[in-house]
């Protein structure tokens, strides 16, 4: 953001912060991505107003908050982080605008893995998302941020959300506890369903454009094979090795996601006679989306 634009946002936020808040209005909290909004709403019910930074179709690698969001952040009671690149770039500025805001690190205590295929390949061209922005994992320090795609890791995040909401709004602690327990039970049910869908697929490989599904793969004994490395398209030699691997493993589906370009995935798909199938790691209805993804993987792994 240009300097003049940044100071304009600061002025607007500080001015907005002085305006009165409606009596009895539900407190507002912010999250970075849509799945987090779902998690917080499962525990908060209608007692909390949840705003999300990255809208549908946008990428947390490249998204820049709008002035309207910064105005709302000036009055937000809490921000729930999850470790995505957006937070690396913006969280310091957000907390300067609202130093009283509680910052809740839902990724705290989770041992994050390295990005799948995280190797340095000099000379490779950076891949771009569908809006032309350069992609990369460098902002995340080479660690995989996609912890919302593992049901068991979501249970850990849910407990952090629950205890934080209790601290934020102790008058409704009983409701938050009940909702957390219900959400936790539903996560266990989902985990059982996914294991059933993926039964007999242990050790099988699936090819993805962007390596978002490492925690999911680990949880269900699958092997993720990414097309891109460190946010970059594969060099010709690496592309040839991916094509050979796909033929050897009889891979007939290349998975891509709506937020990124599908160019490299389509090249491999043409070479091996496969199809490109979309799976969205940022789907808002998390229970439904995880089941849809598992069914697509199960159908592809034959």
DRENMARDREN-487218 format. One record per residue (C-alpha): residue number from 1; residue in one letter; z, y, x. Coordinates in steps of 0.001 Angstrom, whole numbers. Layout:
! residues N
NODE;kolnu;drenti;w;v;u
NODE;NUM;A;Z;Y;X
...
! end
This chain:
! residues 302
NODE;kolnu;drenti;w;v;u
NODE;1;X;0;0;0
NODE;2;X;-870;3458;1312
NODE;3;X;2057;5682;2304
NODE;4;X;1421;8208;-476
NODE;5;X;1283;5416;-3054
NODE;6;X;4511;3871;-1785
NODE;7;X;6448;7144;-2035
NODE;8;X;5015;7736;-5491
NODE;9;X;6376;4337;-6562
NODE;10;X;9785;5184;-5075
NODE;11;X;9862;8476;-7005
NODE;12;X;8891;6808;-10274
NODE;13;X;11475;4043;-9820
NODE;14;X;14300;6399;-8967
NODE;15;X;13418;8650;-11896
NODE;16;X;13213;5635;-14211
NODE;17;X;16557;4337;-12943
NODE;18;X;18249;7433;-14339
NODE;19;X;17056;6823;-17893
NODE;20;X;19490;5302;-20377
NODE;21;X;19453;1597;-21150
NODE;22;X;19501;444;-24749
NODE;23;X;22965;-660;-25816
NODE;24;X;23115;-4391;-26446
NODE;25;X;19787;-5103;-24753
NODE;26;X;19572;-8379;-22836
NODE;27;X;19882;-7852;-19081
NODE;28;X;16627;-8121;-17137
NODE;29;X;16107;-10327;-14100
NODE;30;X;12997;-10848;-11987
NODE;31;X;11402;-13951;-10503
NODE;32;X;8380;-14294;-8233
NODE;33;X;6246;-16934;-9985
NODE;34;X;5718;-18383;-13458
NODE;35;X;7442;-21757;-12915
NODE;36;X;10621;-19876;-11935
NODE;37;X;10433;-17901;-15172
NODE;38;X;10390;-21235;-16999
NODE;39;X;13431;-22487;-15056
NODE;40;X;15500;-19372;-15700
NODE;41;X;14571;-19343;-19384
NODE;42;X;15580;-22981;-19761
NODE;43;X;19087;-22037;-18605
NODE;44;X;19402;-18504;-19990
NODE;45;X;17868;-19059;-23416
NODE;46;X;17418;-15693;-25123
NODE;47;X;20436;-14142;-23394
NODE;48;X;18388;-12860;-20425
NODE;49;X;15036;-11071;-20265
NODE;50;X;12968;-12677;-17480
NODE;51;X;10147;-10741;-15787
NODE;52;X;7703;-12393;-13383
NODE;53;X;6045;-10645;-10447
NODE;54;X;2868;-12736;-9984
NODE;55;X;831;-12891;-13223
NODE;56;X;-1339;-15828;-14316
NODE;57;X;-4398;-16296;-12105
NODE;58;X;-2995;-14314;-9167
NODE;59;X;-1803;-15732;-5842
NODE;60;X;1723;-15162;-4439
NODE;61;X;83;-15000;-997
NODE;62;X;-1706;-11741;-1731
NODE;63;X;-268;-10125;-4861
NODE;64;X;1065;-6559;-4645
NODE;65;X;3513;-5358;-7325
NODE;66;X;2285;-2771;-9800
NODE;67;X;4108;555;-10278
NODE;68;X;5174;-574;-13762
NODE;69;X;6865;-3618;-12212
NODE;70;X;8607;-1484;-9610
NODE;71;X;9987;737;-12369
NODE;72;X;11441;-2299;-14121
NODE;73;X;12825;-3619;-10830
NODE;74;X;14805;-401;-10461
NODE;75;X;16898;-1518;-13462
NODE;76;X;16842;-5271;-12881
NODE;77;X;20198;-7023;-12567
NODE;78;X;18951;-9821;-10290
NODE;79;X;15961;-11119;-8360
NODE;80;X;15529;-14890;-7940
NODE;81;X;13592;-15738;-4777
NODE;82;X;11900;-19045;-3970
NODE;83;X;10412;-18466;-500
NODE;84;X;6823;-17406;-1243
NODE;85;X;4846;-14902;831
NODE;86;X;5210;-12125;-1743
NODE;87;X;8940;-11982;-1019
NODE;88;X;8404;-11787;2736
NODE;89;X;6270;-8700;2232
NODE;90;X;8111;-6918;-575
NODE;91;X;11742;-7958;-937
NODE;92;X;13124;-5398;1522
NODE;93;X;11335;-2582;-294
NODE;94;X;12475;-3880;-3668
NODE;95;X;16120;-4002;-2615
NODE;96;X;15917;-473;-1227
NODE;97;X;14807;705;-4656
NODE;98;X;17673;-1152;-6349
NODE;99;X;20470;-1854;-3842
NODE;100;X;22863;-2932;-6638
NODE;101;X;20591;-5784;-7715
NODE;102;X;21841;-9323;-7056
NODE;103;X;19400;-11294;-4870
NODE;104;X;19597;-15039;-5543
NODE;105;X;17914;-17321;-3001
NODE;106;X;17102;-20422;-5036
NODE;107;X;15554;-21998;-1924
NODE;108;X;18886;-21822;-71
NODE;109;X;20131;-25221;1040
NODE;110;X;16740;-26903;657
NODE;111;X;15366;-28440;3842
NODE;112;X;11777;-27257;3690
NODE;113;X;9043;-29286;5335
NODE;114;X;6212;-28018;7492
NODE;115;X;2970;-27292;5682
NODE;116;X;851;-30420;5459
NODE;117;X;-1770;-30429;8228
NODE;118;X;-91;-27445;9880
NODE;119;X;-2045;-27280;13141
NODE;120;X;-3669;-24370;14950
NODE;121;X;-7448;-24447;15189
NODE;122;X;-8800;-21522;17156
NODE;123;X;-12070;-20062;16001
NODE;124;X;-11766;-21213;12397
NODE;125;X;-12604;-18598;9786
NODE;126;X;-9865;-17604;7387
NODE;127;X;-10364;-18865;3842
NODE;128;X;-10200;-16330;1044
NODE;129;X;-8875;-16538;-2452
NODE;130;X;-11161;-15892;-5410
NODE;131;X;-10519;-12147;-5132
NODE;132;X;-11600;-12059;-1478
NODE;133;X;-8130;-11825;71
NODE;134;X;-7402;-13705;3270
NODE;135;X;-5124;-16702;2810
NODE;136;X;-2552;-18123;5173
NODE;137;X;876;-19668;5561
NODE;138;X;1946;-17552;8511
NODE;139;X;4156;-15365;6302
NODE;140;X;6166;-18446;5417
NODE;141;X;6671;-19343;9064
NODE;142;X;4741;-22588;8703
NODE;143;X;7222;-23935;6115
NODE;144;X;5999;-25246;2783
NODE;145;X;7252;-22960;-17
NODE;146;X;6147;-25199;-2916
NODE;147;X;9626;-26528;-3716
NODE;148;X;9096;-26077;-7462
NODE;149;X;6690;-29049;-7469
NODE;150;X;9415;-31641;-6826
NODE;151;X;11644;-32458;-9819
NODE;152;X;14603;-33333;-7621
NODE;153;X;14324;-30050;-5737
NODE;154;X;14055;-28195;-9037
NODE;155;X;17407;-29713;-10014
NODE;156;X;18907;-28060;-6926
NODE;157;X;17298;-24735;-7791
NODE;158;X;18501;-25015;-11379
NODE;159;X;22109;-25338;-10254
NODE;160;X;21776;-22154;-8187
NODE;161;X;20257;-20351;-11181
NODE;162;X;23033;-21584;-13490
NODE;163;X;25908;-20470;-11270
NODE;164;X;24214;-17126;-10609
NODE;165;X;23759;-16423;-14327
NODE;166;X;27417;-17265;-14876
NODE;167;X;28383;-14725;-12221
NODE;168;X;26012;-12138;-13682
NODE;169;X;27109;-12640;-17294
NODE;170;X;30480;-14470;-17431
NODE;171;X;30856;-13864;-21172
NODE;172;X;28063;-16380;-21817
NODE;173;X;29102;-18914;-19153
NODE;174;X;29551;-21737;-21675
NODE;175;X;25998;-21316;-22999
NODE;176;X;24534;-21317;-19496
NODE;177;X;26420;-24485;-18590
NODE;178;X;25232;-26300;-21724
NODE;179;X;21632;-25223;-21152
NODE;180;X;21774;-26245;-17488
NODE;181;X;23034;-29715;-18372
NODE;182;X;20276;-30122;-20971
NODE;183;X;17636;-28932;-18484
NODE;184;X;18963;-31251;-15779
NODE;185;X;18756;-34232;-18139
NODE;186;X;15162;-33348;-19035
NODE;187;X;14279;-33180;-15343
NODE;188;X;15620;-36713;-14892
NODE;189;X;13517;-37858;-17844
NODE;190;X;10424;-36200;-16367
NODE;191;X;11047;-37857;-12993
NODE;192;X;11146;-41248;-14705
NODE;193;X;7902;-40503;-16561
NODE;194;X;6110;-39443;-13383
NODE;195;X;7253;-42583;-11583
NODE;196;X;5828;-44622;-14448
NODE;197;X;2492;-42786;-14365
NODE;198;X;2200;-43211;-10588
NODE;199;X;3515;-46775;-10430
NODE;200;X;1468;-48919;-8057
NODE;201;X;41;-45912;-6184
NODE;202;X;2471;-45996;-3248
NODE;203;X;897;-44882;37
NODE;204;X;-2402;-43857;-1567
NODE;205;X;-4163;-40696;-359
NODE;206;X;-5324;-37782;-2482
NODE;207;X;-7382;-34882;-1142
NODE;208;X;-6542;-31277;-2014
NODE;209;X;-8040;-27969;-991
NODE;210;X;-4782;-26047;-523
NODE;211;X;-1782;-28191;553
NODE;212;X;532;-27278;-2326
NODE;213;X;1616;-30803;-3210
NODE;214;X;3541;-32003;-154
NODE;215;X;6942;-32211;-1885
NODE;216;X;5375;-33895;-4902
NODE;217;X;3636;-36414;-2634
NODE;218;X;6865;-37137;-751
NODE;219;X;8779;-37647;-3981
NODE;220;X;6328;-40233;-5329
NODE;221;X;5277;-41981;-2096
NODE;222;X;1792;-40503;-1955
NODE;223;X;-153;-38954;949
NODE;224;X;-1615;-35470;598
NODE;225;X;-4784;-34816;2632
NODE;226;X;-5506;-31053;2795
NODE;227;X;-8949;-29563;3292
NODE;228;X;-7686;-26244;4641
NODE;229;X;-5439;-25870;7657
NODE;230;X;-3093;-22870;7946
NODE;231;X;-5033;-21161;5178
NODE;232;X;-8359;-21593;7012
NODE;233;X;-11534;-23433;6098
NODE;234;X;-12201;-26503;8262
NODE;235;X;-14471;-26233;11295
NODE;236;X;-17620;-28420;11119
NODE;237;X;-16039;-31222;13175
NODE;238;X;-12953;-31316;10980
NODE;239;X;-15089;-31161;7853
NODE;240;X;-17024;-34213;9069
NODE;241;X;-13773;-36102;9672
NODE;242;X;-12587;-35259;6156
NODE;243;X;-15840;-36564;4703
NODE;244;X;-15503;-39783;6715
NODE;245;X;-11914;-40215;5590
NODE;246;X;-12872;-39634;1959
NODE;247;X;-15587;-42284;2174
NODE;248;X;-13293;-44730;3944
NODE;249;X;-10502;-44260;1397
NODE;250;X;-12983;-44238;-1507
NODE;251;X;-11746;-40830;-2631
NODE;252;X;-13712;-39730;-5685
NODE;253;X;-11802;-36562;-6611
NODE;254;X;-11092;-33403;-4606
NODE;255;X;-8275;-31390;-6147
NODE;256;X;-8440;-27596;-6111
NODE;257;X;-6367;-24873;-7760
NODE;258;X;-7475;-21908;-9858
NODE;259;X;-6111;-19238;-7482
NODE;260;X;-8265;-20206;-4468
NODE;261;X;-11946;-20548;-3626
NODE;262;X;-13364;-24045;-4153
NODE;263;X;-16229;-23669;-1657
NODE;264;X;-15041;-26159;995
NODE;265;X;-13851;-28639;-1630
NODE;266;X;-17280;-28555;-3285
NODE;267;X;-19016;-29186;65
NODE;268;X;-17003;-32380;597
NODE;269;X;-17439;-33409;-3033
NODE;270;X;-21242;-33150;-2761
NODE;271;X;-21287;-35185;440
NODE;272;X;-19300;-38097;-1000
NODE;273;X;-20426;-37907;-4617
NODE;274;X;-16993;-36825;-5821
NODE;275;X;-15934;-34284;-8413
NODE;276;X;-13687;-31241;-8023
NODE;277;X;-10734;-31271;-10414
NODE;278;X;-8357;-28347;-10932
NODE;279;X;-4587;-28769;-10818
NODE;280;X;-2434;-25674;-11048
NODE;281;X;801;-25458;-9015
NODE;282;X;1671;-22227;-10844
NODE;283;X;1486;-23444;-14441
NODE;284;X;4210;-21803;-16530
NODE;285;X;5109;-24719;-18811
NODE;286;X;6510;-26765;-15970
NODE;287;X;7287;-29989;-17847
NODE;288;X;3829;-30125;-19390
NODE;289;X;2050;-29105;-16186
NODE;290;X;3787;-31719;-14033
NODE;291;X;2823;-34441;-16501
NODE;292;X;-795;-33237;-16598
NODE;293;X;-980;-33243;-12784
NODE;294;X;555;-36734;-12528
NODE;295;X;-1945;-38067;-15062
NODE;296;X;-4873;-36543;-13155
NODE;297;X;-3593;-37993;-9886
NODE;298;X;-2971;-41376;-11476
NODE;299;X;-6516;-41470;-12852
NODE;300;X;-7984;-40474;-9464
NODE;301;X;-5982;-42979;-7388
NODE;302;X;-7737;-46252;-8092
! end
